[in-house]
Amino acid sequence: MQRYKFLATDDTDNHRNFVPLHANLQIRDFTTNMLRIAVQSKGRLFDDTMNLLSEADIKVSASKRTLLVQSSNFPLEVLYLRDDDIPQSVASGVADIGVVGENEFVERGEDAEIVSRLGFSKCRLSLAIPKEINYQGVEWFNGKKIATSYPAILKQFLDKHHIHAEIHVITGSVEISPGIGLADGIFDIVSSGSTLVSNNLREVEVVMQSEALLIGNKQLSEEKRQILEQMLFRFKAVKDAEDKKYVRMNAPKARLEEIIDVLPGLKSPTIIPLADDEWCSVHTVLDQKQFWEIIGKLKEMGAQGILVTPIEKMIL
C-alpha cells in the first residue's frame, strides 16, 4: 500500500493544539474517581457529542484550546483527541470511554467494547467512481486503483468479493484522487453525497453503515462503571424523549373509549375528571411520526382544547 496526505483548505491547522496518541501521550490521573471520556476535537461528531452531554445536564466547557476539561456538575472529564486516536486511547486505558464513529472503530480494530449505539452522526462507507463510467458491478474494480483512508475495511470487502485492486492510503481529501489521476475510484465516508457530486463522482457500492458509538475500556473499575451507568441513564432519558410530544385534550366522556383506542401511549393515557361531568381531560405521549394522523382522528371524535408540548427528557 502507498500512503499519501492531502490537506483540504480548512484542514491546515487541524491539530495544532492537540497531541496524537502516537506521540506517547501521558496524562497523570489526578482524578481517579472521575470517568474520562475521549471526544473528537472538532467536526460534526464533536458537535453532536457536546449537544448530548448538554441535554443530559452534564456541563462541560467546549473549549478546543484545552486538552482535558472537567465537568462542573458530574464526575466526568473530557479528553479532546483526533477521531482516529480515540479507539486506541480507550483500549489502552488513557481514556475510560470514548465517542467515535463506527467506521473508525472498525478500521482501527482496537480491543475495546461497544457500550452503546448513540444514533447520531450517521453516514456510510462507499465506493465511488467518476460519474461518466458505465458501472456494471463490483467486478469493475478488478485491477483498478482505489484511494481511501480506510484500507482495512476496504481490503476485507475486496477479499470477500475476490476483487484484486491496488489500495492507495490517503489521509485528507480522498475525493480529489480520481481527478488528479492518482486512483480510478475512491472508498470514503458519504453523508449527503454533495462532496461526490462536486468532484464528478457517483456512489456505486455501499460497504458499511456507520453511526456514533460509545466505546469502553474492558478493565473499568466498579466505581467508574457506576458513573458510566448514571451517564447512560441520562442519555437514555434524552433519547427516549426524541420526537415525542406530550398531548393534553378535553374529551367527551361519551366517546372516551374510542379516543383511548386510537392513542398509542406508553401504557395507558391519564384521565382526569373536569367540572363538567360530561367531559374529562386526557393526557398522553405521541410519537412525532404518527402525530398529525392521530390528532385528526381525535378531532373527529370530538376532542377539544388540544395542547401539545415538547418533551425534554423521559424516564421510562
Contacts in CASP RR format, 6 or more apart in sequence:
PFRMAT RR
TARGET T0000
AUTHOR 0000-0000-0000
METHOD contacts of the structure
MODEL  1
MQRYKFLATDDTDNHRNFVPLHANLQIRDFTTNMLRIAVQSKGRLFDDTM
NLLSEADIKVSASKRTLLVQSSNFPLEVLYLRDDDIPQSVASGVADIGVV
GENEFVERGEDAEIVSRLGFSKCRLSLAIPKEINYQGVEWFNGKKIATSY
PAILKQFLDKHHIHAEIHVITGSVEISPGIGLADGIFDIVSSGSTLVSNN
LREVEVVMQSEALLIGNKQLSEEKRQILEQMLFRFKAVKDAEDKKYVRMN
APKARLEEIIDVLPGLKSPTIIPLADDEWCSVHTVLDQKQFWEIIGKLKE
MGAQGILVTPIEKMIL
1 151 0 8 1.000
1 167 0 8 1.000
1 168 0 8 1.000
1 169 0 8 1.000
2 168 0 8 1.000
2 169 0 8 1.000
3 168 0 8 1.000
3 169 0 8 1.000
3 170 0 8 1.000
3 171 0 8 1.000
4 147 0 8 1.000
4 168 0 8 1.000
4 169 0 8 1.000
4 170 0 8 1.000
4 171 0 8 1.000
4 182 0 8 1.000
5 170 0 8 1.000
5 171 0 8 1.000
5 172 0 8 1.000
6 170 0 8 1.000
6 171 0 8 1.000
6 172 0 8 1.000
6 173 0 8 1.000
6 174 0 8 1.000
6 176 0 8 1.000
7 14 0 8 1.000
7 172 0 8 1.000
7 173 0 8 1.000
8 172 0 8 1.000
8 173 0 8 1.000
11 172 0 8 1.000
11 173 0 8 1.000
14 42 0 8 1.000
15 41 0 8 1.000
15 82 0 8 1.000
17 64 0 8 1.000
17 65 0 8 1.000
17 67 0 8 1.000
18 41 0 8 1.000
18 67 0 8 1.000
18 80 0 8 1.000
18 81 0 8 1.000
18 82 0 8 1.000
19 25 0 8 1.000
19 67 0 8 1.000
20 81 0 8 1.000
20 82 0 8 1.000
20 85 0 8 1.000
21 81 0 8 1.000
21 85 0 8 1.000
21 88 0 8 1.000
21 89 0 8 1.000
21 92 0 8 1.000
21 94 0 8 1.000
22 85 0 8 1.000
25 89 0 8 1.000
25 94 0 8 1.000
27 67 0 8 1.000
27 68 0 8 1.000
27 79 0 8 1.000
27 94 0 8 1.000
31 70 0 8 1.000
31 77 0 8 1.000
33 75 0 8 1.000
33 223 0 8 1.000
34 70 0 8 1.000
34 75 0 8 1.000
34 76 0 8 1.000
34 77 0 8 1.000
34 227 0 8 1.000
35 75 0 8 1.000
35 76 0 8 1.000
35 77 0 8 1.000
35 96 0 8 1.000
35 97 0 8 1.000
35 224 0 8 1.000
35 227 0 8 1.000
35 228 0 8 1.000
35 231 0 8 1.000
36 76 0 8 1.000
36 77 0 8 1.000
36 78 0 8 1.000
36 79 0 8 1.000
36 94 0 8 1.000
36 95 0 8 1.000
36 96 0 8 1.000
36 97 0 8 1.000
37 76 0 8 1.000
37 77 0 8 1.000
37 78 0 8 1.000
37 79 0 8 1.000
37 95 0 8 1.000
37 96 0 8 1.000
37 97 0 8 1.000
37 98 0 8 1.000
37 99 0 8 1.000
38 78 0 8 1.000
38 79 0 8 1.000
38 80 0 8 1.000
38 81 0 8 1.000
38 85 0 8 1.000
38 86 0 8 1.000
38 89 0 8 1.000
38 90 0 8 1.000
38 94 0 8 1.000
38 95 0 8 1.000
38 97 0 8 1.000
38 98 0 8 1.000
38 99 0 8 1.000
38 100 0 8 1.000
39 46 0 8 1.000
39 49 0 8 1.000
39 50 0 8 1.000
39 78 0 8 1.000
39 79 0 8 1.000
39 80 0 8 1.000
39 81 0 8 1.000
39 86 0 8 1.000
39 98 0 8 1.000
39 99 0 8 1.000
40 46 0 8 1.000
40 49 0 8 1.000
40 80 0 8 1.000
40 81 0 8 1.000
40 82 0 8 1.000
40 83 0 8 1.000
40 86 0 8 1.000
40 99 0 8 1.000
40 100 0 8 1.000
41 64 0 8 1.000
41 80 0 8 1.000
41 81 0 8 1.000
41 82 0 8 1.000
42 64 0 8 1.000
44 121 0 8 1.000
45 83 0 8 1.000
45 99 0 8 1.000
45 100 0 8 1.000
45 101 0 8 1.000
45 121 0 8 1.000
45 212 0 8 1.000
48 118 0 8 1.000
48 120 0 8 1.000
48 121 0 8 1.000
48 212 0 8 1.000
49 99 0 8 1.000
49 212 0 8 1.000
50 60 0 8 1.000
50 62 0 8 1.000
52 118 0 8 1.000
52 120 0 8 1.000
52 235 0 8 1.000
52 238 0 8 1.000
53 60 0 8 1.000
53 71 0 8 1.000
53 78 0 8 1.000
54 60 0 8 1.000
55 238 0 8 1.000
55 312 0 8 1.000
55 313 0 8 1.000
56 231 0 8 1.000
56 234 0 8 1.000
56 235 0 8 1.000
56 237 0 8 1.000
56 238 0 8 1.000
57 73 0 8 1.000
57 74 0 8 1.000
57 234 0 8 1.000
58 71 0 8 1.000
58 73 0 8 1.000
58 74 0 8 1.000
58 76 0 8 1.000
58 231 0 8 1.000
58 234 0 8 1.000
59 71 0 8 1.000
59 72 0 8 1.000
59 73 0 8 1.000
59 74 0 8 1.000
60 69 0 8 1.000
60 70 0 8 1.000
60 71 0 8 1.000
60 72 0 8 1.000
60 76 0 8 1.000
60 78 0 8 1.000
61 69 0 8 1.000
63 69 0 8 1.000
64 80 0 8 1.000
66 80 0 8 1.000
67 79 0 8 1.000
67 80 0 8 1.000
68 77 0 8 1.000
68 78 0 8 1.000
68 79 0 8 1.000
68 80 0 8 1.000
69 77 0 8 1.000
69 78 0 8 1.000
69 80 0 8 1.000
70 76 0 8 1.000
70 77 0 8 1.000
70 78 0 8 1.000
71 77 0 8 1.000
71 78 0 8 1.000
74 230 0 8 1.000
74 231 0 8 1.000
75 227 0 8 1.000
76 227 0 8 1.000
76 231 0 8 1.000
79 89 0 8 1.000
79 94 0 8 1.000
79 95 0 8 1.000
81 89 0 8 1.000
81 95 0 8 1.000
83 100 0 8 1.000
83 101 0 8 1.000
83 104 0 8 1.000
84 104 0 8 1.000
84 107 0 8 1.000
84 108 0 8 1.000
86 95 0 8 1.000
86 98 0 8 1.000
86 99 0 8 1.000
86 100 0 8 1.000
86 104 0 8 1.000
86 215 0 8 1.000
87 100 0 8 1.000
87 104 0 8 1.000
87 105 0 8 1.000
87 108 0 8 1.000
87 109 0 8 1.000
87 110 0 8 1.000
87 112 0 8 1.000
87 215 0 8 1.000
88 94 0 8 1.000
88 108 0 8 1.000
88 110 0 8 1.000
89 95 0 8 1.000
89 98 0 8 1.000
90 96 0 8 1.000
90 97 0 8 1.000
90 98 0 8 1.000
90 100 0 8 1.000
90 110 0 8 1.000
90 112 0 8 1.000
90 215 0 8 1.000
90 216 0 8 1.000
90 217 0 8 1.000
91 110 0 8 1.000
91 111 0 8 1.000
91 112 0 8 1.000
91 217 0 8 1.000
93 217 0 8 1.000
93 219 0 8 1.000
95 217 0 8 1.000
96 216 0 8 1.000
96 217 0 8 1.000
96 220 0 8 1.000
96 224 0 8 1.000
96 228 0 8 1.000
97 115 0 8 1.000
97 214 0 8 1.000
97 215 0 8 1.000
97 216 0 8 1.000
97 217 0 8 1.000
97 220 0 8 1.000
97 228 0 8 1.000
98 214 0 8 1.000
98 215 0 8 1.000
98 216 0 8 1.000
99 118 0 8 1.000
99 212 0 8 1.000
99 213 0 8 1.000
99 214 0 8 1.000
99 215 0 8 1.000
100 212 0 8 1.000
100 213 0 8 1.000
100 215 0 8 1.000
101 121 0 8 1.000
101 210 0 8 1.000
101 211 0 8 1.000
101 212 0 8 1.000
101 213 0 8 1.000
102 208 0 8 1.000
102 209 0 8 1.000
102 210 0 8 1.000
102 211 0 8 1.000
102 212 0 8 1.000
102 213 0 8 1.000
103 123 0 8 1.000
103 125 0 8 1.000
103 150 0 8 1.000
103 153 0 8 1.000
103 189 0 8 1.000
103 208 0 8 1.000
103 210 0 8 1.000
105 112 0 8 1.000
105 114 0 8 1.000
105 213 0 8 1.000
105 215 0 8 1.000
106 152 0 8 1.000
106 153 0 8 1.000
106 208 0 8 1.000
107 150 0 8 1.000
107 151 0 8 1.000
107 152 0 8 1.000
107 153 0 8 1.000
109 152 0 8 1.000
111 218 0 8 1.000
112 215 0 8 1.000
112 216 0 8 1.000
112 217 0 8 1.000
112 218 0 8 1.000
113 215 0 8 1.000
113 216 0 8 1.000
113 217 0 8 1.000
113 218 0 8 1.000
114 213 0 8 1.000
114 214 0 8 1.000
114 215 0 8 1.000
114 216 0 8 1.000
115 213 0 8 1.000
115 214 0 8 1.000
115 215 0 8 1.000
115 216 0 8 1.000
115 228 0 8 1.000
115 232 0 8 1.000
116 213 0 8 1.000
116 214 0 8 1.000
116 232 0 8 1.000
116 235 0 8 1.000
117 211 0 8 1.000
117 212 0 8 1.000
117 213 0 8 1.000
117 214 0 8 1.000
118 211 0 8 1.000
118 212 0 8 1.000
118 213 0 8 1.000
118 214 0 8 1.000
118 235 0 8 1.000
119 211 0 8 1.000
119 212 0 8 1.000
119 239 0 8 1.000
120 211 0 8 1.000
120 212 0 8 1.000
121 211 0 8 1.000
121 212 0 8 1.000
122 191 0 8 1.000
122 209 0 8 1.000
122 210 0 8 1.000
122 211 0 8 1.000
122 212 0 8 1.000
123 189 0 8 1.000
123 190 0 8 1.000
123 191 0 8 1.000
123 210 0 8 1.000
123 211 0 8 1.000
124 189 0 8 1.000
124 190 0 8 1.000
124 206 0 8 1.000
124 207 0 8 1.000
124 208 0 8 1.000
124 209 0 8 1.000
124 210 0 8 1.000
125 150 0 8 1.000
125 153 0 8 1.000
125 187 0 8 1.000
125 188 0 8 1.000
125 189 0 8 1.000
125 190 0 8 1.000
125 206 0 8 1.000
125 207 0 8 1.000
125 208 0 8 1.000
125 210 0 8 1.000
126 187 0 8 1.000
126 188 0 8 1.000
126 190 0 8 1.000
126 203 0 8 1.000
126 204 0 8 1.000
126 205 0 8 1.000
126 206 0 8 1.000
126 207 0 8 1.000
127 138 0 8 1.000
127 141 0 8 1.000
127 146 0 8 1.000
127 185 0 8 1.000
127 186 0 8 1.000
127 187 0 8 1.000
127 203 0 8 1.000
127 204 0 8 1.000
127 205 0 8 1.000
127 207 0 8 1.000
128 175 0 8 1.000
128 185 0 8 1.000
128 186 0 8 1.000
128 187 0 8 1.000
128 188 0 8 1.000
128 190 0 8 1.000
128 196 0 8 1.000
128 201 0 8 1.000
128 202 0 8 1.000
128 203 0 8 1.000
128 204 0 8 1.000
129 135 0 8 1.000
129 140 0 8 1.000
129 178 0 8 1.000
129 184 0 8 1.000
129 185 0 8 1.000
129 186 0 8 1.000
129 201 0 8 1.000
129 202 0 8 1.000
129 204 0 8 1.000
130 178 0 8 1.000
130 179 0 8 1.000
130 185 0 8 1.000
130 200 0 8 1.000
130 201 0 8 1.000
130 202 0 8 1.000
131 200 0 8 1.000
131 201 0 8 1.000
131 202 0 8 1.000
132 200 0 8 1.000
133 140 0 8 1.000
135 204 0 8 1.000
137 204 0 8 1.000
137 205 0 8 1.000
138 161 0 8 1.000
138 163 0 8 1.000
138 205 0 8 1.000
139 163 0 8 1.000
140 204 0 8 1.000
141 158 0 8 1.000
141 163 0 8 1.000
141 165 0 8 1.000
141 184 0 8 1.000
141 185 0 8 1.000
142 163 0 8 1.000
142 164 0 8 1.000
142 165 0 8 1.000
143 164 0 8 1.000
143 165 0 8 1.000
143 166 0 8 1.000
144 165 0 8 1.000
144 166 0 8 1.000
144 183 0 8 1.000
144 184 0 8 1.000
144 185 0 8 1.000
145 165 0 8 1.000
145 166 0 8 1.000
145 168 0 8 1.000
145 182 0 8 1.000
145 183 0 8 1.000
145 184 0 8 1.000
145 185 0 8 1.000
146 154 0 8 1.000
146 165 0 8 1.000
146 166 0 8 1.000
146 167 0 8 1.000
146 168 0 8 1.000
146 183 0 8 1.000
146 184 0 8 1.000
146 185 0 8 1.000
146 186 0 8 1.000
146 187 0 8 1.000
147 168 0 8 1.000
147 170 0 8 1.000
147 174 0 8 1.000
147 177 0 8 1.000
147 178 0 8 1.000
147 182 0 8 1.000
147 183 0 8 1.000
147 185 0 8 1.000
147 186 0 8 1.000
147 187 0 8 1.000
148 154 0 8 1.000
148 167 0 8 1.000
148 168 0 8 1.000
148 169 0 8 1.000
148 170 0 8 1.000
148 174 0 8 1.000
148 186 0 8 1.000
148 187 0 8 1.000
148 188 0 8 1.000
149 169 0 8 1.000
149 170 0 8 1.000
149 171 0 8 1.000
149 172 0 8 1.000
149 174 0 8 1.000
149 188 0 8 1.000
150 187 0 8 1.000
150 188 0 8 1.000
151 167 0 8 1.000
151 169 0 8 1.000
153 187 0 8 1.000
153 207 0 8 1.000
153 208 0 8 1.000
154 167 0 8 1.000
154 187 0 8 1.000
154 207 0 8 1.000
155 167 0 8 1.000
157 207 0 8 1.000
158 164 0 8 1.000
158 165 0 8 1.000
158 167 0 8 1.000
168 177 0 8 1.000
168 182 0 8 1.000
168 183 0 8 1.000
170 177 0 8 1.000
170 182 0 8 1.000
174 186 0 8 1.000
174 187 0 8 1.000
174 188 0 8 1.000
175 186 0 8 1.000
175 188 0 8 1.000
175 195 0 8 1.000
175 196 0 8 1.000
175 199 0 8 1.000
175 201 0 8 1.000
176 199 0 8 1.000
177 183 0 8 1.000
177 185 0 8 1.000
177 186 0 8 1.000
178 184 0 8 1.000
178 185 0 8 1.000
178 186 0 8 1.000
178 199 0 8 1.000
178 201 0 8 1.000
179 199 0 8 1.000
179 200 0 8 1.000
185 201 0 8 1.000
186 201 0 8 1.000
187 207 0 8 1.000
189 210 0 8 1.000
190 196 0 8 1.000
190 203 0 8 1.000
190 206 0 8 1.000
193 203 0 8 1.000
196 202 0 8 1.000
196 203 0 8 1.000
214 232 0 8 1.000
214 235 0 8 1.000
220 228 0 8 1.000
234 313 0 8 1.000
236 316 0 8 1.000
237 313 0 8 1.000
237 314 0 8 1.000
237 315 0 8 1.000
238 313 0 8 1.000
240 313 0 8 1.000
240 314 0 8 1.000
240 315 0 8 1.000
240 316 0 8 1.000
241 311 0 8 1.000
241 312 0 8 1.000
241 313 0 8 1.000
241 314 0 8 1.000
243 287 0 8 1.000
243 288 0 8 1.000
243 289 0 8 1.000
244 285 0 8 1.000
244 286 0 8 1.000
244 287 0 8 1.000
244 288 0 8 1.000
244 311 0 8 1.000
244 314 0 8 1.000
245 285 0 8 1.000
245 286 0 8 1.000
245 287 0 8 1.000
245 288 0 8 1.000
245 291 0 8 1.000
245 308 0 8 1.000
245 309 0 8 1.000
245 310 0 8 1.000
245 311 0 8 1.000
246 283 0 8 1.000
246 284 0 8 1.000
246 285 0 8 1.000
246 308 0 8 1.000
246 309 0 8 1.000
246 310 0 8 1.000
246 311 0 8 1.000
247 283 0 8 1.000
247 284 0 8 1.000
247 285 0 8 1.000
247 286 0 8 1.000
247 295 0 8 1.000
247 306 0 8 1.000
247 307 0 8 1.000
247 308 0 8 1.000
248 281 0 8 1.000
248 282 0 8 1.000
248 283 0 8 1.000
248 306 0 8 1.000
248 307 0 8 1.000
248 309 0 8 1.000
249 281 0 8 1.000
249 282 0 8 1.000
249 298 0 8 1.000
249 303 0 8 1.000
249 304 0 8 1.000
249 305 0 8 1.000
249 306 0 8 1.000
249 307 0 8 1.000
250 274 0 8 1.000
250 279 0 8 1.000
250 280 0 8 1.000
250 281 0 8 1.000
250 282 0 8 1.000
250 303 0 8 1.000
250 304 0 8 1.000
250 305 0 8 1.000
251 259 0 8 1.000
251 279 0 8 1.000
251 280 0 8 1.000
251 281 0 8 1.000
251 282 0 8 1.000
251 298 0 8 1.000
251 301 0 8 1.000
251 302 0 8 1.000
251 303 0 8 1.000
251 304 0 8 1.000
252 278 0 8 1.000
252 279 0 8 1.000
252 301 0 8 1.000
252 302 0 8 1.000
253 277 0 8 1.000
253 278 0 8 1.000
253 279 0 8 1.000
253 280 0 8 1.000
254 278 0 8 1.000
255 301 0 8 1.000
255 302 0 8 1.000
256 271 0 8 1.000
256 280 0 8 1.000
256 282 0 8 1.000
258 301 0 8 1.000
259 282 0 8 1.000
259 298 0 8 1.000
259 301 0 8 1.000
259 303 0 8 1.000
260 268 0 8 1.000
260 269 0 8 1.000
260 282 0 8 1.000
262 294 0 8 1.000
262 297 0 8 1.000
262 298 0 8 1.000
262 301 0 8 1.000
263 269 0 8 1.000
263 282 0 8 1.000
263 284 0 8 1.000
263 286 0 8 1.000
263 294 0 8 1.000
264 286 0 8 1.000
264 287 0 8 1.000
264 290 0 8 1.000
264 294 0 8 1.000
265 284 0 8 1.000
265 285 0 8 1.000
265 286 0 8 1.000
266 285 0 8 1.000
266 316 0 8 1.000
269 282 0 8 1.000
269 283 0 8 1.000
269 284 0 8 1.000
270 282 0 8 1.000
270 283 0 8 1.000
270 284 0 8 1.000
271 280 0 8 1.000
271 281 0 8 1.000
271 282 0 8 1.000
272 280 0 8 1.000
272 281 0 8 1.000
272 282 0 8 1.000
272 283 0 8 1.000
273 280 0 8 1.000
273 281 0 8 1.000
274 280 0 8 1.000
274 281 0 8 1.000
282 303 0 8 1.000
285 311 0 8 1.000
285 314 0 8 1.000
286 294 0 8 1.000
286 295 0 8 1.000
291 308 0 8 1.000
295 306 0 8 1.000
298 306 0 8 1.000
299 306 0 8 1.000
END
